[in-house]
């Protein structure tokens, strides 16, 4: 096996002219397949030695709200650091649930996107925040909204020769969180997951679901209903348990779950509704968020 280790994005993109080459970021998914004998690439392109992919920065607001730009090899551990976690708390919540410390040290935001697993923990957060994926090719850099980047289970809109270089996420003014259910409390693949993000500036609610469809799903009907129900000047005073239960049912109705070895479709649909109800209670200070 030949390992290529470029030190710049341009070098990495040039190497992708070879269609047989396999990109390696953290390797937390890819190496599982190699060790199981399912993958035997002849050439691997390691992104470890490209410094600009490992950094993040806060971009000032111009016409749009301020954003955070994460390089593609920013790790889950990086997402937990206080400066970044304060800006993107839901992403930190999701990163905290991923695997063991060793996995969090290796796994990357770009790798989670490129793998496009329906159970990818950061993907509902990226969908709820309406993230934009930056991809580079010999033709330059293009932006792909995350809503159209993931096209199906383990499928993306990446064209041959393109490389994920960064993800941009807007900074919202309001509560945001990630919730997840698995067969145990830690180091587990999600049976159902949910990201909720509130933006008091635009008076909107964003809710995205994971592990209950072929990719992250936005519960748009539920979002619009809850945003229209809230008295944004006194949200806790006007959000009651029946409202939250109805929101949960709307979210459950948006799910597209299947039966598999981790859970039944019926259980997933029920679980995602419970997660939604509890997340909304936490966001708007009503009822119990246990």
C-alpha positions in Angstrom: 0.0 0.0 0.0 1.3 3.4 -1.0 0.7 6.3 1.4 0.8 9.9 0.1 1.2 12.7 2.7 0.7 16.1 1.1 1.4 19.2 3.1 -1.0 21.5 1.3 -4.5 21.4 -0.1 -3.2 22.0 -3.6 -1.0 18.9 -3.3 -3.9 16.8 -2.0 -6.2 17.9 -4.8 -3.6 17.2 -7.4 -3.2 13.6 -6.0 -6.9 13.1 -6.3 -6.5 13.0 -10.1 -5.8 9.3 -9.5 -9.4 7.9 -9.2 -8.1 4.8 -7.3 -6.7 6.8 -4.4 -8.5 6.6 -1.0 -8.6 9.7 1.2 -7.8 9.1 4.9 -8.6 11.7 7.6 -9.1 10.2 11.0 -9.6 6.7 9.7 -12.2 5.8 12.3 -14.6 4.3 9.7 -12.2 3.5 6.9 -9.8 1.4 9.1 -12.6 -0.7 10.5 -13.4 -1.7 6.9 -9.7 -2.4 6.2 -9.3 -4.5 9.3 -12.4 -6.4 8.5 -11.1 -7.2 5.0 -13.8 -5.2 3.1 -11.3 -2.6 1.7 -7.9 -3.1 0.2 -6.8 0.2 -1.4 -3.5 0.3 -3.2 -3.0 4.1 -2.5 -4.0 6.2 0.4 -4.0 10.0 0.6 -3.4 11.0 4.3 -4.6 14.5 5.2 -2.7 14.5 8.6 0.1 16.8 7.5 -2.0 19.7 6.0 -2.1 22.3 8.8 -4.8 24.5 7.3 -7.3 21.7 7.5 -6.8 21.3 11.2 -7.7 24.9 12.2 -10.9 26.8 12.9 -11.8 30.5 12.9 -14.7 32.8 13.7 -15.7 34.9 10.7 -17.2 38.3 11.3 -20.7 39.2 10.2 -21.1 41.2 7.1 -24.6 40.9 5.4 -25.2 37.5 7.2 -24.7 36.4 10.8 -21.2 35.6 12.0 -20.0 32.1 11.1 -17.4 29.6 12.3 -15.3 27.9 9.7 -14.0 24.5 10.7 -11.2 22.9 8.7 -12.0 19.4 7.5 -9.7 17.6 9.9 -10.8 19.4 13.1 -11.4 16.5 15.4 -14.2 15.7 17.9 -11.8 16.5 20.7 -11.2 19.9 19.1 -14.9 20.5 19.1 -15.0 20.0 22.9 -12.5 22.8 23.6 -14.2 25.6 25.5 -13.6 28.4 23.0 -15.3 26.4 20.2 -17.9 24.6 22.3 -19.2 28.0 23.6 -19.8 29.1 20.0 -21.3 25.8 18.8 -22.7 24.0 21.8 -24.8 21.5 19.9 -21.7 20.4 18.0 -19.9 19.9 21.2 -22.8 17.9 22.6 -22.6 15.6 19.6 -18.8 15.3 19.7 -19.0 14.3 23.4 -21.1 11.3 22.5 -18.7 9.9 19.9 -16.8 6.7 20.8 -13.9 6.6 23.2 -11.3 9.4 23.8 -9.1 7.7 21.3 -11.8 7.8 18.6 -12.6 11.5 19.5 -8.9 12.3 19.1 -8.8 10.8 15.6 -12.2 11.3 14.1 -12.9 14.5 12.1 -15.8 16.7 10.9 -14.8 16.1 7.3 -14.6 12.4 7.8 -18.1 12.3 9.3 -19.4 14.2 6.3 -17.6 12.1 3.7 -18.8 8.8 5.3 -22.4 10.1 5.3 -23.6 7.4 7.6 -27.3 7.8 8.5 -26.1 7.5 12.2 -23.3 10.1 11.9 -23.5 12.1 15.1 -22.5 15.5 13.8 -24.8 15.4 10.8 -28.1 16.4 12.5 -26.3 19.3 14.0 -24.9 20.4 10.7 -28.3 20.0 9.1 -30.0 22.0 11.9 -27.5 24.8 11.6 -27.7 24.8 7.8 -24.0 24.3 7.4 -22.2 24.8 4.1 -19.5 22.4 3.0 -16.5 23.8 1.1 -15.0 21.4 -1.4 -11.8 22.0 -3.5 -10.9 20.7 -6.9 -8.5 21.7 -9.7 -11.3 24.1 -10.8 -11.3 25.9 -7.4 -13.6 25.8 -4.3 -17.3 25.5 -4.4 -19.9 25.6 -1.6 -22.5 22.9 -1.1 -25.3 23.3 1.5 -25.2 20.3 3.8 -28.9 19.7 2.9 -27.8 18.7 -0.6 -24.4 17.4 0.2 -25.6 14.1 1.7 -27.6 12.4 -1.1 -28.3 9.0 0.6 -26.8 6.4 3.0 -23.0 6.8 2.6 -23.5 8.9 -0.6 -22.5 12.5 -1.1 -22.5 15.1 -3.8 -18.7 15.1 -4.1 -17.6 14.8 -7.7 -14.5 12.8 -8.6 -11.4 14.7 -7.7 -13.0 16.9 -5.0 -11.9 17.2 -1.4 -13.8 18.5 1.6 -11.7 21.3 3.0 -14.0 23.1 5.5 -17.5 23.4 6.9 -19.1 26.8 7.7 -21.7 27.1 10.4 -23.7 30.3 11.4 -23.6 31.5 14.9 -27.2 31.6 16.2 -28.6 33.5 19.1 -30.4 31.0 21.2 -30.4 27.6 22.8 -29.1 24.6 20.9 -28.5 21.0 21.8 -28.0 17.4 20.6 -29.7 14.4 22.0 -29.1 10.7 21.3 -30.4 7.3 22.2 -28.4 4.1 21.9 -28.3 0.6 23.3 -26.1 1.8 26.1 -25.0 5.1 27.6 -21.5 5.5 25.9 -19.5 4.5 22.9 -22.6 3.6 20.9 -24.0 4.1 17.5 -27.2 6.1 17.6 -30.6 4.4 17.4 -32.1 7.9 17.1 -30.6 11.3 17.5 -31.8 14.9 17.3 -30.4 18.4 17.1 -32.5 21.4 18.1 -31.3 25.0 17.5 -33.2 28.2 18.3 -32.4 31.6 16.8 -34.1 34.4 18.8 -32.8 36.9 16.3 -34.9 35.5 13.4 -37.4 33.8 15.8 -37.0 30.5 14.2 -36.6 26.9 15.4 -34.5 24.3 13.6 -34.8 20.6 14.2 -32.9 17.8 12.4 -33.1 14.1 13.0 -30.5 11.4 12.7 -30.6 7.6 12.4 -34.3 7.7 11.4 -33.8 8.0 7.7 -31.3 7.7 4.8 -29.6 10.9 6.0 -30.3 13.8 8.3 -34.0 15.0 8.1 -35.3 18.4 8.8 -38.6 18.4 10.6 -39.8 21.5 8.9 -43.5 21.3 9.7 -42.7 20.8 13.4 -40.2 23.7 13.3 -42.7 26.1 11.8 -45.5 25.1 14.1 -43.4 25.5 17.2 -41.9 28.9 16.1 -45.4 30.1 15.4 -46.7 28.9 18.8 -44.0 30.5 20.9 -44.5 34.0 22.4 -40.9 35.0 21.7 -41.1 37.7 24.3 -42.1 35.2 27.0 -41.4 31.7 25.6 -41.5 29.8 28.9 -44.8 31.3 29.9 -46.5 30.2 26.7 -45.0 26.8 26.0 -46.9 24.1 27.9 -46.7 20.3 28.1 -49.5 19.7 25.5 -47.7 22.0 23.0 -44.4 20.1 23.5 -46.1 16.8 23.2 -47.7 17.9 19.9 -44.3 19.1 18.7 -42.9 15.7 19.5 -45.6 14.0 17.4 -44.9 16.3 14.5 -41.2 15.5 14.7 -42.0 11.7 14.9 -44.1 12.1 11.8 -41.2 13.5 9.8 -39.0 10.4 10.6 -38.4 7.7 8.0 -37.1 4.9 10.2 -36.3 1.3 9.3 -36.0 -1.9 11.3 -32.4 -3.1 11.9 -30.4 -4.9 14.5 -30.2 -1.8 16.7 -33.9 -1.1 16.9 -37.3 -1.3 15.2 -38.8 1.5 13.1 -41.6 1.8 15.6 -39.2 2.3 18.5 -37.2 4.8 16.5 -40.2 6.9 15.7 -41.3 6.9 19.3 -37.8 7.7 20.6 -37.3 10.6 18.2 -40.6 12.2 19.4 -39.5 11.9 23.0 -36.2 13.4 22.2 -37.9 16.3 20.5 -40.3 17.0 23.3 -37.5 17.0 25.9 -35.2 19.2 23.8 -38.0 21.7 23.3 -38.7 21.7 27.0 -35.1 22.4 27.7 -34.9 25.1 25.1 -38.0 27.0 26.2 -37.8 26.4 30.0 -41.1 24.5 30.2 -41.8 21.2 32.0 -39.1 18.7 32.7 -36.1 18.1 30.3 -35.1 14.9 32.0 
